[in-house]
Amino acid sequence: MIPSERVKEITKLLEQYNYEYYVLDNPSVSDAEYDRLMQELIMLEEQYPELRSPLSPTQRVGGKVMDEFPKIVHKRTMLSLANAFNEDDLRDFDRKVREVLKVDSVNYMCELKIDGLGMSLAYNKDLIYAATRGDGSEGEDVTSNILTIKSVPTHIDLDFDFEIRGEVFMPKKSFIKLNKEKEENGEPLFANARNAAAGSVRQLNSAVAASRGLDAFWYYVVNAKDLGLRYHSEALNFADKLGFKTNKERKLCIGVEEVLEYVKEYTSKRYDLAYDIDGIVIKVDDMSLYDKLGYTAKTPRWAIAYKFPPEEVITKLIDIIYTVGRTGKITPNAVLEPVRVAGSIVQRATLHNEDFITEKGLMAGDYVVLRKAGDIIPEVVRPVYERRSGNEIPFEMITNCPECGMPLVKKDAMHFCVNPMCPARQIEGIIHFSSRDAMDIEGMGEKVCEQFFNQGFFKNIVDIYNLFEHRDEIIALDGWKDKSIDNLLNAIEKSKSNSLERLLFGLGIREVGAKMAKTLSKIYVELDALMNASEEELIEIDDVGPVVAKSIYEFFRNEHNLEIIEGLRSKCLNFKYLGSLTKAANSYFSGKTCVLTGTLSSMGRKEASEILESLGAKVTGSVSKSTDVVIAGVEAGSKLDKANALGITVINEIEFLELIK
């Protein structure tokens, strides 16, 4: 047999064996036979490199190293789901569905809500890409890492575009193994399997992802209608036939009573599963009804996610300690006897502020009820009064900063350290400045910031741009090599050219988040113009109230802050907004409230929204009497119907593109 044919034959066999082992859990050959074929394929590809495909079974062990993940614009937005928290919420969801459809009963497909990372796979026979959910409109291309999951097919028996979405997760046994290895290496442990899965998928070295034992379930065929599929249950069965791993615990329920029985069953079964779930997803099975049921701004009306009630445990509140944030905010935190809750060990929980502790009547030494809000954030619910011994220590709020010793100032319910040179504030400020939504300096995570601060390399954010002066000292530190420090220095240099909104958010102005920073950057274009703005002028901006305006104004009147800004200017950071600077005054969309619906072929919804905002429009998610214009792409649904009913101006994509030129 000629080599090319033998490579095809072995590849097909290995893919079949992967499917049997990782999807069906029913291998038909021994490990030895599988390994023998894999070795033969490796030798053939080494001998004939031109026969090696990026999708070859030999390439699924990882090893590809990337500098960053390219962006992928989703052809259709990856929506989130509305939540239900009890039986009444589910009955209310069912009632609304039946009222719209004018029927007495609806068939629902119930599926386990996997606690992992949303993912989308695109195929044209071969796998084209795997993309994270991101913000719903745009995600990251993590194909090299998803290929290391052996249950994911690299080829499907369809000759046209096909997209399927699901959840990448870390099985419980993989999570236990990973944390055991981290503990043996003296590394920080992952808090839960979801965090571990998300961290693994975003590893720039796919060999790391391959070692983590990830898996995936697929639950939504995006272009089911194009395939002639009417029912969601039918689409899942179709995905099974194509070789995708779907969750077999699903059930087609007739009416809400059967849904409630299913929810009750898996509320008790959830801890016996080999993977974590955080709820149940309930979808109308008949997909032809989806457009009639419609969508809200962010969620479909034909599906809902039931969230399990938080698991509550009792543990001891050993002590109350305090942390200092970048704005100087003092946060009390509970030090707890370690306890397992919702799948992970918890030893700390935020107590928010003085009023929170006083209202709950907490004392150091109390036994307390603990749960995880949304199965994620540890939350102290209440003290267990009947278990008090009399040795508990009454709470008394501190009056001086735990880091620098300066007197605290109380503003509303919060206490603040107002010393701009407080070491804790400086560290937090550097971490925030370097973070992804701010200056996005790759490699400058929390631990690196703390390490360099403690070494004396940083005193404030300006010193980040002097780090090259300490290159030789850094290489002498454990864990640093020429390549790693050079990558970091390059990332720091690259950040100098970021657009103004990133710098503005990175400065850490109280009340100014990433969205507000972008709004201000678009309006003022240059940092100096914003610095000179009056409170009265700032209040005139939409979404900027008196509190925000006062915070911005005072920030740029603070001598220490001005020194920092001038220091950054001396390092040649960009102080201008680099987005679209189209003058909005003469735009058709200036001052109009716009709604986007359907799919635009020329751009994603996020890009279209940014263009509209740059032209002076306000973009909202739902149609109302205050809406001026609806931009309708293909498959526009209920929003278009409502716009027509209200007599609102509707323009198509061609008209939209003409107007934004």
MARDRENZA-190943 format. One record per residue (C-alpha): residue in three letters; x, y, z. Coordinates in steps of 0.5 Angstrom, whole numbers, padded with zeros to 4 digits, always signed. Last residue first. Layout:
% MARDRENZA-190943
AlaXYZ/...
***
This chain:
% MARDRENZA-190943
Lys-0040+0111+0010/Ile-0045+0109+0016/Leu-0051+0111+0012/Glu-0049+0106+0006/Leu-0048+0100+0010/Phe-0054+0101+0014/Glu-0058+0101+0007/Ile-0055+0095+0005/Glu-0056+0092+0012/Asn-0064+0093+0012/Ile-0067+0099+0015/Val-0073+0099+0019/Thr-0076+0106+0022/Ile-0081+0105+0028/Gly-0089+0104+0026/Leu-0090+0101+0033/Ala-0092+0094+0029/Asn-0087+0094+0025/Ala-0082+0095+0030/Lys-0085+0089+0034/Asp-0085+0085+0028/Leu-0077+0086+0027/Lys-0076+0085+0035/Ser-0080+0079+0034/Gly-0075+0076+0029/Ala-0069+0078+0024/Glu-0067+0072+0021/Val-0062+0076+0016/Gly-0060+0083+0019/Ala-0065+0088+0021/Ile-0063+0095+0023/Val-0068+0098+0028/Val-0069+0106+0028/Asp-0072+0111+0033/Thr-0073+0107+0039/Ser-0077+0111+0045/Lys-0083+0107+0043/Ser-0080+0100+0045/Val-0075+0095+0042/Ser-0070+0092+0046/Gly-0062+0091+0046/Thr-0060+0098+0046/Val-0055+0102+0042/Lys-0055+0110+0043/Ala-0053+0113+0037/Gly-0047+0119+0036/Leu-0044+0116+0030/Ser-0038+0113+0035/Glu-0044+0109+0038/Leu-0047+0106+0031/Ile-0040+0104+0030/Glu-0039+0101+0036/Ser-0046+0097+0036/Ala-0044+0095+0029/Glu-0037+0092+0031/Lys-0041+0088+0037/Arg-0046+0086+0032/Gly-0041+0082+0028/Met-0040+0085+0021/Ser-0041+0084+0014/Ser-0046+0079+0014/Leu-0051+0082+0019/Thr-0055+0077+0023/Gly-0062+0079+0026/Thr-0063+0085+0030/Leu-0060+0091+0032/Val-0063+0097+0036/Cys-0062+0104+0035/Thr-0064+0110+0039/Lys-0062+0116+0035/Gly-0058+0122+0037/Ser-0053+0122+0031/Phe-0055+0116+0027/Tyr-0056+0120+0020/Ser-0049+0123+0022/Asn-0047+0130+0021/Ala-0046+0131+0028/Ala-0043+0124+0029/Lys-0036+0126+0027/Thr-0032+0120+0025/Leu-0027+0119+0031/Ser-0027+0111+0030/Gly-0022+0108+0036/Leu-0015+0110+0037/Tyr-0017+0115+0043/Lys-0011+0119+0045/Phe-0006+0119+0051/Asn-0001+0114+0048/Leu+0005+0112+0053/Cys+0011+0116+0051/Lys+0015+0114+0058/Ser+0015+0122+0060/Arg+0007+0121+0059/Leu+0007+0116+0064/Gly+0011+0120+0069/Glu+0006+0126+0067/Ile+0000+0122+0069/Ile+0003+0119+0076/Glu+0005+0126+0078/Leu-0002+0128+0076/Asn-0005+0123+0081/His+0000+0125+0087/Glu-0003+0132+0086/Asn-0010+0131+0086/Arg-0014+0135+0081/Phe-0015+0130+0076/Phe-0018+0125+0081/Glu-0023+0130+0084/Tyr-0026+0132+0077/Ile-0027+0124+0076/Ser-0030+0123+0083/Lys-0034+0129+0082/Ala-0037+0127+0075/Val-0038+0120+0078/Val-0042+0122+0084/Pro-0046+0127+0080/Gly-0048+0123+0075/Val-0045+0120+0068/Asp-0050+0116+0065/Asp-0051+0121+0059/Ile-0046+0126+0059/Glu-0048+0133+0062/Ile-0045+0131+0069/Leu-0038+0132+0066/Glu-0039+0139+0064/Glu-0042+0141+0071/Glu-0036+0138+0074/Ser-0031+0141+0069/Ala-0027+0138+0064/Asn-0019+0140+0064/Met-0017+0133+0065/Leu-0022+0130+0060/Ala-0018+0135+0055/Asp-0011+0133+0057/Leu-0013+0125+0056/Glu-0015+0126+0049/Val-0021+0124+0045/Tyr-0026+0127+0050/Ile-0032+0124+0047/Lys-0030+0117+0045/Ser-0025+0117+0051/Leu-0031+0119+0056/Thr-0035+0113+0053/Lys-0029+0108+0053/Ala-0028+0109+0060/Met-0035+0109+0062/Lys-0035+0102+0059/Ala-0029+0100+0063/Gly-0031+0102+0070/Val-0030+0109+0072/Glu-0033+0110+0079/Arg-0026+0111+0083/Ile-0021+0112+0078/Gly-0016+0106+0077/Leu-0011+0109+0072/Gly-0012+0103+0068/Phe-0019+0105+0066/Leu-0016+0111+0063/Leu-0010+0107+0060/Arg-0015+0102+0057/Glu-0020+0108+0054/Leu-0014+0112+0051/Ser-0012+0107+0046/Asn-0006+0102+0047/Ser+0001+0104+0044/Lys+0005+0104+0051/Ser+0002+0097+0052/Lys+0007+0094+0046/Glu+0013+0096+0051/Ile+0010+0092+0057/Ala+0009+0086+0052/Asn+0016+0086+0050/Leu+0019+0087+0057/Leu+0014+0081+0059/Asn+0017+0077+0053/Asp+0024+0079+0054/Ile+0023+0076+0061/Ser+0020+0070+0059/Lys+0025+0069+0054/Asp+0032+0070+0058/Lys+0029+0066+0064/Trp+0026+0067+0070/Gly+0023+0062+0075/Asp+0028+0063+0081/Leu+0030+0070+0081/Ala+0037+0072+0078/Ile+0034+0073+0071/Ile+0030+0079+0075/Glu+0036+0082+0077/Asp+0039+0082+0070/Arg+0033+0085+0067/His+0032+0091+0072/Glu+0033+0097+0068/Phe+0028+0094+0063/Leu+0023+0095+0069/Asn+0023+0102+0068/Tyr+0016+0102+0064/Ile+0013+0098+0070/Asp+0016+0104+0074/Val+0010+0109+0072/Ile+0005+0104+0075/Asn+0008+0105+0082/Lys+0013+0103+0087/Phe+0016+0098+0083/Phe+0023+0094+0082/Gly+0023+0094+0090/Gln+0023+0086+0090/Asn+0017+0086+0094/Phe+0014+0090+0088/Phe+0017+0086+0083/Gln+0014+0079+0087/Glu+0007+0083+0088/Cys+0006+0084+0080/Val+0009+0077+0078/Lys+0004+0074+0083/Glu-0002+0078+0081/Gly-0001+0077+0073/Met+0004+0081+0069/Gly+0005+0076+0064/Glu+0001+0079+0058/Ile+0000+0087+0059/Asp-0007+0088+0058/Met-0007+0096+0059/Ala-0014+0095+0063/Asp-0019+0090+0061/Arg-0013+0085+0061/Ser-0010+0087+0068/Ser-0004+0091+0068/Phe-0007+0097+0071/His-0011+0093+0076/Ile-0005+0089+0079/Ile-0001+0096+0079/Gly-0006+0099+0083/Glu-0007+0093+0088/Ile+0000+0094+0089/Gln+0000+0101+0090/Arg-0006+0101+0095/Ala-0003+0096+0099/Pro+0004+0100+0100/Cys+0000+0106+0102/Met+0003+0112+0098/Pro-0004+0115+0096/Asn-0006+0115+0104/Val-0013+0116+0104/Cys-0015+0109+0107/Phe-0022+0108+0106/His-0028+0105+0110/Met-0035+0104+0107/Ala-0042+0105+0109/Asp-0042+0112+0106/Lys-0035+0115+0106/Lys-0031+0113+0113/Val-0024+0115+0113/Leu-0019+0111+0116/Pro-0013+0114+0120/Met-0006+0112+0117/Gly-0003+0105+0120/Cys+0001+0104+0113/Glu-0002+0096+0112/Pro-0007+0095+0117/Cys-0010+0102+0116/Asn-0013+0105+0122/Thr-0020+0105+0125/Ile-0021+0098+0126/Met-0028+0096+0126/Glu-0030+0093+0133/Phe-0033+0086+0133/Pro-0035+0082+0139/Ile-0030+0076+0141/Glu-0033+0070+0142/Asn-0032+0066+0149/Gly-0039+0066+0151/Ser-0040+0059+0148/Arg-0044+0060+0142/Arg-0047+0054+0139/Glu-0055+0056+0139/Tyr-0053+0063+0136/Val-0051+0060+0129/Pro-0048+0066+0126/Arg-0051+0068+0119/Val-0050+0068+0111/Val-0043+0068+0110/Glu-0042+0068+0103/Pro-0037+0064+0099/Ile-0037+0066+0091/Ile-0038+0061+0086/Asp-0044+0056+0087/Gly-0049+0062+0085/Ala-0047+0065+0092/Lys-0043+0060+0095/Arg-0046+0058+0102/Leu-0043+0059+0109/Val-0047+0058+0116/Val-0043+0061+0122/Tyr-0040+0058+0128/Asp-0038+0064+0132/Gly-0031+0065+0134/Ala-0030+0072+0132/Met-0037+0075+0132/Leu-0042+0076+0127/Gly-0049+0080+0129/Lys-0051+0080+0122/Glu-0053+0087+0121/Thr-0046+0089+0125/Ile-0042+0085+0120/Phe-0046+0088+0114/Asp-0045+0095+0117/Glu-0038+0094+0118/Asn-0036+0092+0110/His-0036+0087+0105/Leu-0035+0081+0110/Thr-0031+0077+0104/Ala-0030+0070+0105/Arg-0024+0066+0106/Gln-0022+0058+0108/Val-0027+0055+0103/Ile-0025+0048+0100/Ser-0028+0046+0093/Gly-0034+0042+0090/Ala-0040+0046+0093/Val-0038+0047+0100/Arg-0032+0044+0103/Val-0029+0047+0110/Pro-0023+0050+0112/Glu-0024+0053+0119/Leu-0026+0060+0117/Val-0022+0067+0116/Ala-0027+0072+0115/Asn-0025+0078+0111/Pro-0026+0086+0112/Thr-0025+0090+0106/Ile-0022+0097+0107/Lys-0023+0101+0100/Gly-0016+0105+0099/Thr-0018+0105+0091/Arg-0013+0100+0090/Gly-0016+0095+0095/Val-0014+0094+0102/Thr-0015+0088+0106/Tyr-0017+0087+0113/Ile-0018+0081+0118/Ile-0024+0078+0122/Asp-0022+0071+0125/Ile-0024+0064+0127/Leu-0031+0064+0124/Lys-0032+0056+0125/Thr-0036+0052+0120/Ile-0043+0050+0118/Val-0045+0048+0111/Glu-0050+0051+0106/Glu-0051+0048+0099/Pro-0054+0054+0094/Pro-0060+0052+0091/Phe-0059+0049+0084/Lys-0060+0054+0078/Tyr-0065+0053+0073/Ala-0063+0055+0066/Ile-0069+0058+0062/Ala-0070+0057+0054/Trp-0075+0059+0049/Arg-0075+0067+0051/Pro-0068+0067+0049/Thr-0063+0072+0053/Lys-0059+0078+0052/Ala-0064+0084+0050/Thr-0070+0079+0050/Tyr-0072+0074+0045/Gly-0077+0071+0041/Leu-0083+0066+0043/Lys-0085+0067+0035/Asp-0078+0066+0033/Tyr-0077+0060+0037/Leu-0083+0056+0035/Ser-0080+0052+0029/Met-0075+0050+0035/Asp-0080+0045+0038/Asp-0076+0042+0044/Val-0078+0048+0048/Lys-0071+0049+0052/Ile-0070+0047+0060/Val-0063+0047+0062/Ile-0062+0044+0069/Gly-0057+0047+0074/Asp-0050+0048+0077/Ile-0047+0041+0074/Asp-0040+0038+0076/Tyr-0037+0032+0073/Ala-0037+0024+0075/Leu-0044+0025+0077/Asp-0046+0023+0084/Tyr-0046+0030+0087/Arg-0052+0032+0082/Lys-0056+0026+0084/Ser-0061+0030+0089/Thr-0062+0036+0085/Tyr-0062+0031+0079/Glu-0069+0028+0081/Lys-0072+0034+0083/Val-0071+0038+0077/Tyr-0073+0032+0073/Glu-0080+0032+0077/Leu-0080+0039+0076/Val-0080+0038+0068/Glu-0085+0033+0068/Glu-0090+0037+0072/Val-0088+0043+0067/Gly-0091+0039+0061/Ile-0088+0033+0057/Cys-0081+0032+0058/Leu-0076+0030+0053/Lys-0070+0028+0058/Arg-0062+0029+0058/Glu-0058+0024+0062/Lys-0054+0022+0055/Asn-0050+0028+0055/Thr-0047+0029+0048/Lys-0041+0027+0045/Phe-0040+0029+0038/Gly-0039+0023+0033/Leu-0044+0025+0027/Lys-0049+0020+0029/Asp-0049+0024+0036/Ala-0050+0030+0033/Phe-0056+0028+0030/Asn-0059+0025+0036/Leu-0058+0032+0039/Ala-0062+0035+0033/Glu-0068+0031+0034/Ser-0068+0033+0041/His-0068+0040+0039/Tyr-0074+0039+0034/Arg-0075+0042+0027/Leu-0068+0039+0023/Gly-0068+0040+0016/Leu-0061+0041+0016/Asp-0061+0049+0015/Lys-0066+0049+0021/Ala-0060+0046+0025/Asn-0055+0051+0024/Val-0053+0052+0031/Val-0053+0045+0033/Tyr-0054+0046+0041/Tyr-0051+0041+0046/Trp-0044+0039+0046/Phe-0041+0036+0052/Ala-0033+0036+0053/Asp-0027+0033+0056/Leu-0021+0036+0059/Gly-0015+0031+0062/Arg-0010+0037+0064/Ser-0004+0034+0060/Ala-0007+0036+0054/Ala-0008+0043+0056/Val-0001+0044+0058/Ala+0002+0041+0051/Ser-0003+0046+0048/Asn+0002+0052+0050/Leu-0001+0058+0050/Gln-0006+0056+0056/Arg-0013+0059+0055/Val-0017+0052+0055/Ser-0013+0050+0062/Gly-0015+0056+0066/Ala-0022+0055+0064/Ala-0022+0048+0066/Ala-0019+0049+0072/Asn-0023+0055+0074/Arg-0029+0050+0072/Ala-0026+0045+0077/Asn-0026+0049+0083/Ala-0021+0053+0087/Phe-0015+0051+0083/Leu-0009+0050+0088/Pro-0003+0055+0089/Glu+0004+0051+0087/Gly+0008+0047+0092/Asn+0010+0042+0087/Glu+0006+0037+0091/Glu+0000+0041+0092/Lys+0000+0042+0084/Glu+0000+0035+0083/Lys-0005+0034+0088/Asn-0009+0039+0085/Leu-0009+0036+0078/Lys-0011+0029+0080/Ile-0017+0032+0084/Phe-0019+0036+0078/Ser-0018+0030+0073/Lys-0022+0025+0077/Lys-0028+0031+0078/Pro-0028+0031+0070/Met-0026+0038+0067/Phe-0030+0042+0063/Val-0031+0044+0056/Glu-0039+0046+0054/Gly-0043+0046+0048/Arg-0044+0049+0041/Ile-0044+0046+0034/Glu-0043+0049+0028/Phe-0044+0046+0021/Asp-0041+0049+0014/Phe-0042+0044+0008/Asp-0039+0037+0006/Leu-0042+0033+0012/Asp-0039+0027+0015/Ile-0035+0030+0020/His-0028+0031+0021/Thr-0023+0033+0027/Pro-0028+0030+0032/Val-0028+0032+0040/Ser-0027+0026+0044/Lys-0020+0026+0044/Ile-0019+0033+0048/Thr-0012+0036+0045/Leu-0016+0039+0039/Ile-0019+0044+0044/Asn-0012+0047+0046/Ser-0010+0048+0038/Thr-0017+0050+0037/Val-0017+0056+0042/Asp-0019+0062+0037/Glu-0022+0067+0042/Gly-0029+0070+0043/Glu-0033+0075+0039/Ser-0040+0077+0040/Gly-0042+0073+0046/Asp-0037+0077+0050/Gly-0032+0071+0050/Arg-0036+0065+0048/Thr-0029+0061+0047/Ala-0028+0059+0039/Ala-0026+0052+0036/Tyr-0024+0053+0029/Ile-0024+0050+0022/Leu-0025+0042+0024/Asp-0026+0038+0017/Lys-0032+0037+0014/Asn-0033+0044+0013/Tyr-0033+0045+0021/Ala-0034+0050+0026/Leu-0034+0049+0034/Ser-0037+0053+0039/Met-0035+0053+0047/Gly-0038+0055+0053/Leu-0033+0054+0059/Gly-0035+0049+0065/Asp-0041+0047+0070/Ile-0045+0043+0065/Lys-0052+0045+0066/Leu-0056+0038+0065/Glu-0061+0038+0060/Cys-0069+0038+0060/Met-0072+0038+0053/Tyr-0079+0041+0054/Asn-0085+0039+0050/Val-0091+0044+0051/Ser-0098+0044+0054/Asp-0105+0048+0054/Val-0103+0052+0048/Lys-0104+0059+0046/Leu-0096+0060+0044/Val-0095+0066+0047/Glu-0099+0064+0053/Arg-0096+0057+0053/Val-0089+0060+0054/Lys-0091+0065+0059/Arg-0094+0060+0063/Asp-0088+0055+0063/Phe-0083+0061+0065/Asp-0088+0062+0071/Arg-0088+0055+0073/Leu-0080+0055+0073/Asp-0080+0061+0077/Asp-0085+0058+0082/Glu-0081+0052+0082/Asn-0075+0056+0085/Phe-0069+0059+0082/Ala-0070+0060+0075/Asn-0065+0064+0071/Ala-0065+0067+0064/Leu-0060+0064+0059/Ser-0054+0067+0055/Leu-0053+0068+0048/Met-0047+0066+0043/Thr-0049+0071+0038/Arg-0049+0068+0031/Lys-0043+0068+0026/His-0039+0069+0032/Val-0033+0074+0031/Ile-0026+0070+0032/Lys-0020+0073+0036/Pro-0013+0070+0035/Phe-0010+0067+0041/Glu-0003+0070+0044/Asp+0004+0068+0043/Met+0002+0061+0041/Val+0006+0054+0043/Lys+0004+0048+0040/Gly+0006+0042+0044/Gly-0001+0038+0044/Val-0002+0031+0044/Arg-0007+0032+0039/Gln-0002+0032+0033/Thr-0001+0025+0032/Pro-0008+0024+0031/Ser-0008+0028+0025/Leu-0012+0035+0025/Pro-0006+0039+0023/Ser-0004+0034+0017/Arg+0002+0030+0016/Leu+0003+0027+0009/Glu+0008+0033+0007/Pro+0013+0030+0013/Tyr+0014+0023+0009/Gln+0019+0020+0014/Glu+0017+0023+0020/Glu+0009+0022+0018/Leu+0010+0015+0017/Met+0014+0014+0023/Ile+0008+0017+0027/Leu+0003+0013+0024/Glu+0006+0007+0026/Gln+0007+0009+0033/Met+0000+0011+0033/Leu-0002+0004+0030/Arg+0002+0000+0035/Asp-0001+0005+0041/Tyr-0008+0003+0039/Glu-0006-0005+0039/Ala-0003-0004+0046/Asp-0009+0000+0049/Ser-0013-0006+0046/Val-0019-0006+0041/Ser-0026-0005+0041/Pro-0027+0001+0046/Asn-0034+0002+0049/Asp-0034+0009+0053/Leu-0038+0011+0047/Val-0035+0018+0047/Tyr-0028+0017+0049/Tyr-0026+0010+0048/Glu-0031+0009+0042/Tyr-0030+0015+0039/Asn-0022+0015+0040/Tyr-0022+0008+0036/Gln-0026+0011+0030/Glu-0021+0017+0030/Leu-0015+0012+0030/Leu-0018+0007+0025/Lys-0019+0013+0020/Thr-0012+0016+0021/Ile-0009+0009+0020/Glu-0013+0008+0013/Lys-0011+0015+0011/Val-0004+0014+0013/Arg-0004+0008+0009/Glu-0007+0011+0003/Ser-0001+0016+0003/Pro+0004+0011+0004/Ile+0003+0007-0002/Met+0000+0000+0000/
***
